[in-house]
């Protein structure tokens, strides 16, 4: 049995009850093109292939694990292994090949979860939804509401593009080796059109606002948006960033971009 490699942040899911619950949440359909990020030893992969999905592409950076899983599933024409870093995955090309939008699944490495999510959403037109396992605290941030302690940059950056739903938590004992933290499954439904027309400086304004959470908008956005411009957007320059909606940040970004 392949050992977990620390450099890849590997924790292999092995609990059958949890695996079944994940598959029920995904609810694969006969026309679905699924993409599993980091299949590892293939516990979820094998279970997914018991359903009536159309295709399953697996993306695994660990060459030894990829070779083992590919050998196990060589007889299933629905399965394709891609041995590469998920950050190098061409989702647009894969969606064209499969002839439909993709459904992404995966236990994302905790140290790369945010870069991976942003990478996937760069080609969001190729994606129908994501069912991903992340550190519980990260899922809390993704699904947070304004004016809460978990609300922050990640919440606001994802808000225009996805409809998030926290599904359930998973304890460390469901993995081998067990991580030191709890995990959660989150469903991210990719919106066919962004919730609003995202201004060019949206990311810059959001990053500046949350760089120092205790600062007011007036101070956090100094050099980007003036206090009078903040007020002209119907916002209090003395407000804290965590009280603003994503759309309010976009209004500020439009001012910062001069549009």
N, C-alpha and C positions, 0 to 999 in steps of 0.2 A: 504494500500500500504506500502510495506517494506521501512523503512528509510535507507538511506546510513549510513554506519558505517565507521568512520574515520580510525579505526585501519586496515581496509581492503583496504583503499584508494579508496572507491567506488564512481564512478560517472556514473550514468546510462544513456546510450544512449536512446534517445526517439524520435528524429527527423525522421519521415518516409522517407523524401527525402534522408537523409544521409544514412539511413539503406538500402534503395533500391540501392543507388550508391555503397555501400559496396558489396551487393549481386551480382550486375552486375560485379564488379571487380573480385570477387571470381569465378563467373561463374561455379557453381556446376554442375557436370556431373553425369550421371546415375550410374556409378561405384564408385563414390567417397566415401571415408571414412573420414568424417570431424570431427574435434575435436575443440570444442569451449572452450576457456579458460575464465572463469569468465563470465558466461551468465547473471548474475545478475537477473533482472526481466524478462528476456527472450524476449525482443523486437526483437533482431536479431535472436534469436533461432527460434521463431515462423515463421519469414519471411524465414529463410533458409529451414524450413520444408515444405514450399510451393513449393519448387523446387524438382527436380527428383533425389536427392542424394540417395546414398545407405544406409548410416548410419550416425548418428550424436551423438557423445559422448560429453557430457558437463561436465566440471570440475569446481566445485564451492566449495569454502572453507566455505562460509556462510551457515550453516545448515538450517536456516529458509528459505532462498531464494531457496536452493536446494530442500527442501521438497515441497515448493509451486510450483515450476516449474515442478517437477516430477509428482505431482498430476495433473497438467494441461495437461500433455502430456502422461499420462499413457496409452492412447489408441493408440499411435503411436509406432509400433514395431520397427521403425528405430531409436528411441531415447533411449539413456541410460544415466543416471545421475551418476556421480562419485563425492561423497561428500568428498573432500580432498584438500590439498594444491597441487597446480600444480607442485611444486618442488618435490613432492613425486610420480608423475605420471610415470608409467612404459610404456613409449612409445613403446619400443621394443615388450613388451608383447601384447600391444593393437594392434600393426600392425600385429603381428602373428594371433591374434584372428580375425581381420578383413580381413586378407588374402591379404593385399595390403599396400602400403605406405600411410601415413596419410597426410591430409591437415589441418594445424592448423590455427585457427582464434581466435582473441581475442582483447579485450581492456585491455592491460596489466597495472597493477598498476604501476604508475610512479616510486614509490620508490623501486620496485622490477623488473623493466623491464630488466635491464642488467643481473642480476643473472638468470632470467627466460630464456632469449635468450641463454645464455651460457649452461644452463641445457638442453634445447631442443637440442642444437647442439651436445651435448655429445652422443646423440642417433640419429644423423642426418640420418643414414641409414634407419631409420623408417619413415622419413619425406620427402614428395614431395615438399611442399612449405609452407610458412607462410604468412598470411595476418594479420598484427597486427597493432593496433592503439597505438601510443606512443606519448610522448611529442614531439612537432614539432622540438625542438632543438636536441633531440636524433636522430630523423630520419635524420636531416641534417648531424649529425656526421656519421651515418651509410653509407650514400650515398656520402660523401665528396670525393673530389679528392685530390691527394697530393699537397702540397704547398698552401693549403687554411686554413683559420682560424678554420674551423670545423673538419679538418682532425686530427685524434688522435688515441688513443689506441683502442677504440671500432671499428673504421673503419678498422684498420689493423688486429685486432683479428678475425673479421668476414670474411675478404676478401678471405681467402683460401677456404671457405666452402659454401658461398652463392653468388648469383647474385642479388643485391638489386635494387629495382625500387621504387622511391617515387611516389605515386599515386595522392593524393590530401590532402588538409588541411581541418580541421574541427574546427569550432569556438566553444567557450565555451557554447553558447546557445543551442547546440545540446544535452547537458547533463543535468541531474538533480541529485544532485545540479551541477551548472556550475563550472568547475575548473577555476583556475586563469590563466591558460595558454591555448594556442592553441594546438591542436593535429594534427597528420598526420597519414595517412594510408600508410604503406610500404609493398611491396611484396618482400619476400625473397625466391628466387628459390634456393633450395638446390642442389648443384652440385652433380652429381652421383659419381664423383671422385674429391678430392681436386684439386684446381688449380695448386698446386705443392706439392711435398712431404714435409710435415711440419716437420722441425727439432725439436728435443726434447726440446731445450731451447728457442723456438720461443716466448712463452708467457713471459718468464723471461726477454728476451732481449727487447721485446716491452714495457713491464711494466717499465723497467729501463729507456728506452729512453724517455718515455713520463712523467716520474715522475716530471721532471723539464723542461718544454717545451723550456725555453730560453737557456738551455745548449746545447753545441755542442755534436756531437756523441762521440768525444774523451773524454769529461768530463762525459757525461751521462752514458757511458758504461764502465767507469773505473772499473777495477776488473773483467770484463766479457770478453771484447775484447780490445786488444791493438790497438794503433793508426796504427801501421804497418799492422796489420791484417785487419783493416778497409780499408786501402789503397789497400791492396791486393785483396779486393772484388770489386775494381774499384770505391770506394766511397771516398769522401773527409772527413777526420776526423773532419774538421771544419764545416761541414754541420749541419743544424738543423734537428732533427728527422722528422719534418712534411714534409720535402722535399722528403723523401724516399718512394718508392713503398713497398707494402707488400712483394714482392719477394726479394727485397733488404734486408729487415729485416730478411727474412729467410736465406739469404746468411750469414749474421752476426751471426745468431743463430747456423748455422752449424759450424762456426768457434768456437763459444763459447762452443759448445758441443764436439769439437775436432774431428768432422767428415768431 
